């Protein structure tokens, strides 16, 4: 449980407002995070930095020019840069993490695995409500952040960035999970997803899949990417190479036989892509795991 009172850099409303207007609006920082409580409204403002909010206790209301967002404990809100917004406490006892990050630093945090999630957050305001399986993880990150801020040094600043990225990806994961639920209710994408898990070794033709599952090509590709985080081809490729790695580690089959059994007929392509994914050749991978 987060104890706001134990945080000795606790900001009151005046200090918080001064800091936002002096440093955040002027773009003088790359990443700033503050766990605080509010007793007054932070008036409508905008800045060139992305803003990430997490409510740790009580209730906070955030308003943009077009929408209102209510944040209870564990709720998070990502506000892309240059979107006017105001923040209002709805409870006297409240706790709020305010994190501001500039676009270049957020871009540096992107990896091939997380870039789709991070890029999607910067396009529009996104709210995520608590999911039972991750709220404890989220609160643990906030506790860790308090601990790190009490002992300022370069290492702890780096660890703070890791905390920020983890919290941001938990937020993105919630968004992705809710998207999956909505698509699953339509009864279109999950059957395709399950079919690919069973038939990835076969030749995959997008046009045939469209006919089989009753969708246009644009519907299928867009909804599958939203559901899974990968395109159909990327997902199939992932399944194939995971199976190839499993067979290399657990069987004595020849590499060419494994490539074919995984659904990859071109052996040179198999070797090239395997090394790209795992940083070693199939033989080197086998030698390492046996």
C-alpha positions in Angstrom: 0.0 0.0 0.0 1.4 3.4 -1.0 1.7 5.8 1.9 1.8 9.3 0.4 2.8 10.9 3.7 6.1 9.0 3.8 7.2 10.6 0.5 9.3 13.5 1.8 9.3 15.4 -1.6 5.5 15.7 -1.4 4.3 18.7 -3.4 1.4 21.0 -2.5 -0.7 22.5 -5.3 1.3 25.7 -5.5 4.7 24.0 -5.9 3.3 21.5 -8.4 1.7 24.2 -10.5 4.9 26.2 -10.5 7.0 23.2 -11.5 4.7 22.3 -14.4 4.6 25.8 -15.8 8.3 26.6 -15.2 9.8 23.3 -16.5 7.3 21.1 -18.2 5.8 23.8 -20.4 9.2 25.2 -21.3 10.4 21.7 -22.3 13.5 21.9 -20.1 13.3 18.2 -18.9 13.1 14.9 -20.7 11.4 12.8 -18.0 9.9 14.0 -14.8 7.8 12.0 -12.4 6.1 13.2 -9.2 3.8 11.3 -6.8 1.6 13.9 -5.1 -1.8 14.8 -3.9 -4.0 17.7 -5.1 -6.2 20.1 -3.1 -7.0 22.4 -6.1 -7.5 22.1 -9.8 -4.5 22.3 -12.1 -6.1 24.6 -14.6 -6.4 23.9 -18.4 -2.9 23.8 -19.9 -1.0 22.0 -22.7 2.7 21.3 -23.4 5.0 19.6 -25.8 5.5 16.6 -23.6 3.4 13.5 -23.2 1.7 13.2 -19.8 1.0 9.9 -18.0 -1.2 9.9 -14.9 -1.9 7.1 -12.4 -4.3 7.5 -9.5 -2.9 5.7 -6.4 -5.8 6.6 -4.1 -9.1 8.5 -4.0 -10.5 9.9 -7.2 -9.2 12.3 -9.8 -11.1 13.9 -12.7 -9.2 14.9 -15.9 -10.9 17.1 -18.5 -9.9 17.8 -22.0 -11.7 20.1 -24.4 -13.9 17.2 -25.6 -14.0 14.6 -22.9 -14.0 13.9 -19.1 -12.0 11.0 -17.5 -12.6 9.7 -14.0 -9.6 8.0 -12.4 -10.1 5.8 -9.4 -7.3 3.8 -7.6 -5.2 1.9 -10.2 -6.7 3.8 -13.2 -4.2 5.4 -15.6 -4.5 8.0 -18.3 -2.0 8.8 -21.1 -2.3 12.3 -22.6 -0.3 12.9 -25.8 1.6 16.1 -26.2 -0.2 19.4 -27.0 -3.6 18.3 -25.8 -5.1 20.9 -23.4 -6.3 19.3 -20.1 -7.0 20.1 -16.5 -6.7 17.9 -13.4 -9.2 18.1 -10.5 -9.3 16.2 -7.2 -12.6 14.6 -6.5 -11.6 13.4 -3.0 -9.8 15.2 -0.2 -7.5 12.2 0.3 -6.1 11.5 -3.1 -2.8 10.3 -4.6 -1.6 10.9 -8.2 1.5 10.1 -10.1 2.2 12.7 -12.8 4.8 11.7 -15.3 5.9 13.9 -18.2 8.2 12.7 -21.0 9.3 14.3 -24.2 8.9 12.6 -27.6 12.6 12.0 -28.3 13.1 10.1 -25.0 9.9 8.1 -25.4 11.1 7.2 -28.9 14.4 5.9 -27.4 12.4 3.6 -25.2 10.8 1.9 -28.2 11.9 -1.7 -29.1 10.7 -4.0 -31.8 8.5 -5.7 -29.3 6.9 -2.6 -27.7 6.9 0.0 -30.5 3.4 -0.7 -31.7 2.0 -0.3 -28.2 3.9 2.9 -27.5 3.2 4.4 -30.9 -0.6 3.8 -30.5 -0.6 5.7 -27.2 0.8 8.9 -28.7 -2.2 9.1 -31.2 -5.0 9.9 -28.8 -5.9 10.1 -25.1 -6.2 6.6 -23.6 -7.7 5.6 -20.3 -7.2 2.2 -18.6 -9.0 0.9 -15.6 -7.6 -1.6 -13.1 -7.3 -5.3 -14.0 -7.0 -7.6 -11.0 -3.9 -9.3 -12.3 -1.9 -6.2 -12.8 -3.0 -3.7 -10.1 -0.6 -5.2 -7.6 2.3 -4.9 -10.1 1.4 -1.3 -10.8 1.3 -0.3 -7.2 4.6 -2.1 -6.6 6.1 0.1 -9.3 4.8 3.2 -7.6 6.3 2.1 -4.2 9.6 1.4 -6.0 9.5 4.8 -7.5 9.1 6.5 -4.1 12.0 4.5 -2.8 14.3 5.5 -5.7 13.4 9.2 -5.4 14.5 9.2 -1.8 18.1 8.4 -2.9 19.0 10.5 -6.0 21.8 9.3 -8.2 22.4 8.3 -11.8 21.7 4.6 -11.3 18.4 5.3 -9.5 17.4 7.8 -12.3 17.9 5.0 -14.8 15.8 2.6 -12.6 13.1 5.3 -12.5 13.0 5.2 -16.3 12.6 1.4 -16.2 9.7 1.9 -13.7 8.1 4.4 -16.0 8.3 2.1 -19.0 6.9 -0.8 -17.1 3.9 1.2 -15.9 3.4 2.6 -19.4 3.4 -1.0 -20.9 1.0 -2.1 -18.2 -1.3 0.7 -19.3 -0.9 -0.4 -23.0 -1.5 -4.0 -22.0 -4.8 -3.1 -20.5 -5.8 -1.3 -23.7 -4.8 -4.3 -25.7 -6.7 -6.7 -23.4 -9.9 -4.7 -23.7 -9.6 -4.5 -27.4 -9.2 -8.3 -27.5 -12.4 -8.7 -25.5 -14.3 -6.4 -27.8 -13.1 -8.2 -30.9 -13.8 -11.6 -29.3 -17.4 -10.6 -28.7 -17.8 -10.1 -32.4 -16.8 -13.7 -32.9 -14.6 -13.0 -35.9 -10.9 -12.8 -34.9 -10.5 -15.5 -32.1 -11.5 -18.4 -34.4 -8.9 -17.2 -36.9 -6.3 -16.8 -34.2 -7.0 -20.4 -32.9 -7.0 -21.8 -36.4 -3.5 -20.3 -37.2 -2.2 -21.8 -33.9 -3.2 -25.3 -35.2 -2.3 -24.8 -38.9 0.8 -22.5 -39.0 2.9 -25.2 -40.7 0.6 -25.1 -43.8 0.8 -22.5 -46.6 -0.9 -19.4 -45.4 -2.8 -17.3 -48.0 -4.5 -14.1 -46.8 -7.2 -14.1 -49.5 -8.2 -17.7 -48.7 -8.4 -16.8 -45.0 -10.7 -13.9 -45.9 -13.1 -16.3 -47.6 -12.8 -18.9 -44.9 -13.6 -16.5 -42.1 -16.0 -14.1 -43.9 -14.0 -10.8 -43.8 -12.6 -8.5 -46.3 -8.8 -8.3 -46.5 -8.7 -4.8 -44.8 -11.0 -6.0 -42.0 -9.0 -9.2 -41.4 -5.5 -7.5 -41.4 -6.7 -4.5 -39.3 -8.6 -6.5 -36.7 -6.0 -9.2 -36.3 -3.3 -6.7 -35.7 -5.4 -5.0 -33.1 -6.2 -8.3 -31.4 -2.8 -9.9 -31.5 -0.3 -7.1 -31.8 1.2 -8.8 -34.9 0.1 -9.0 -38.5 -1.1 -12.5 -39.6 2.3 -13.1 -41.4 4.3 -11.9 -38.4 2.2 -14.1 -36.0 2.6 -17.2 -38.2 6.3 -16.6 -38.5 6.6 -16.3 -34.8 4.8 -19.7 -34.3 7.0 -21.3 -36.9 10.3 -20.2 -35.4 9.2 -21.0 -31.9 8.4 -24.6 -33.0 11.7 -24.8 -34.8 13.6 -23.7 -31.7 11.6 -26.3 -29.6 12.5 -29.1 -32.1 16.2 -28.1 -32.2 16.4 -28.2 -28.4 14.3 -31.4 -27.9 14.9 -33.6 -30.9 17.8 -34.9 -33.1 16.0 -34.1 -36.4 18.1 -32.6 -39.2 17.9 -28.8 -39.5 16.3 -29.0 -43.0 13.7 -31.5 -41.7 12.9 -29.1 -38.8 12.5 -26.2 -41.2 10.0 -28.1 -43.4 8.1 -29.4 -40.3 7.8 -25.8 -39.1 6.3 -24.6 -42.4 9.4 -23.0 -43.9 10.4 -24.5 -47.2 13.3 -22.2 -48.1 16.3 -23.4 -46.1 18.5 -20.3 -46.6 15.6 -18.1 -45.5 15.2 -20.3 -42.4 18.9 -20.0 -41.5 18.9 -16.2 -42.1 15.7 -15.5 -40.1 16.6 -17.8 -37.3 19.9 -16.1 -36.7 18.2 -12.7 -36.9 15.7 -13.8 -34.2 17.9 -15.7 -31.8 21.4 -14.2 -32.5 22.9 -17.5 -33.6 22.5 -20.2 -36.2 20.2 -23.2 -35.7 23.3 -25.5 -35.1 24.7 -23.0 -32.5 21.3 -22.9 -30.8 21.1 -26.7 -30.7 24.6 -26.9 -29.2 23.8 -24.3 -26.6 20.6 -26.2 -25.5 21.9 -29.7 -25.5 
